[in-house]
Amino acid sequence: MAKMVKKNYLLAPGPTPVPTDLLLEGARETIHHRTPQFKKIMEEAIEGTKYVFQTTNDLFLLASSGTGAMEMAVVNLVSPGEKVIVVVGGKFGERWQQLCETYGAEVVPIKLEYGDYATPEMIDEKLKEHPDAVAVFTTLSETSTGTVMDIEGFAKVVKAHGKLIVVDAISGLIAQPLKTDEWKLDVVVAGSQKGFMLPPGLGFITFSEDAWKKAEKNSVPSFYFNAFAYKKNPAPYTPAVNLIYQLKKAVEMLKEEGIENVWERHRILADAIREGVKALGLEFFSKRPGNVLTAVKVPESVDGQKLVSLMRDEFGVTIAGGQGSMKGKIFRIAHLGYMSKFDTIVAISALEMALRKLGYKLEYGTGLKAVEEVFEREDV
Ligand SMILES: *Cc1c(COP(=O)(O)O)cnc(C)c1O
């Protein structure tokens, strides 16, 4: 067997590929963070990030992964003994629950089967049952199952009850429409290594007026993630200087493309992958698949873990397997961030080759044809 050069394709839902222009931006000389020069760069990066979040609320850049931003939301908004409603439909809904419980909140979960989604009616019902709840914690795109939630619909209900809505948009932002101000979202969190096309290491968080009001009354002691420290000075501790250079450039690129066009690009890429997957006779894991990633049920005859490792270790194509009890039962292909038509072609082509190698019956090109037809139809 001849040896093939292995070129790597990162098609997992974070970290995602980083374009060369952004990698080079990070290679620029590190400057001191307490200088007017850096202050200006940071202000511009924050302004651009607000555009991506569609907000004029306060937005902070954290030297942490996305989970740090989630923790910041919880420590500033929830006091011990307070009741919160958490939508739990996968690993990341579970993370909200764990975080809230860690800080002493009483969690009322809206427990969903993996792959299922909540409706605004379900949120309304829970808020009626628990009028003393102070906030609803939810996830735009539940990355572990590929499910996208109706955040706009949730927010209408939550705000009608006069409560806070806190959204983990870590994987969903940029791939999926999200309008922080128009939808009246109180706190939205994200991270650099998903839709932003950046390396891991930055967390983002926004606070609405209502969120600040609640934070003022909060009793949890906090230090690094105390929101008022950032309100006073957006860089209370040493910020991730080079990542912020990269962020400034990334948000310029996204603004140049236009956020509506960015959403539409992700919608088309997701449609293409979904059509490819269906054409191969495979089924979606999610009941409400989003434009971030596609979670697919592993066919009976195939070893799911082998499929993922074969694609990664032999083909150089990194997709994600299932997490927790979904391990081996699903695989997840991302169409998130710096991605174009031919990334989806690579994904479906590698999938066809790997599936056939593992004994799944298919005719070469079946999935690819469906993908290419989507691009023809969309005229892209
Ligand atoms: C990736 C992800 C996280 C975790 O973010 P880290 O940056 O790994 O801390 C949380 N929620 C969702 C929905 C994610 O996709």
The ligand as a Gaussian input file, in Angstrom:
#p B3LYP/6-31G(d) Opt

LIG

0 1
 C      -17.528000      24.389000      23.391000
 C      -18.725000      24.661000      24.205000
 C      -18.645000      24.971000      25.564000
 C      -17.376000      24.915000      26.340000
 O      -16.499000      25.866000      25.990000
 P      -14.969000      25.773000      26.435000
 O      -14.399000      26.864000      25.595000
 O      -14.482000      24.405000      26.102000
 O      -14.920000      26.063000      27.872000
 C      -19.806000      25.296000      26.247000
 N      -20.987000      25.289000      25.624000
 C      -21.108000      24.981000      24.331000
 C      -22.461000      24.983000      23.703000
 C      -19.981000      24.655000      23.585000
 O      -20.098000      24.327000      22.282000

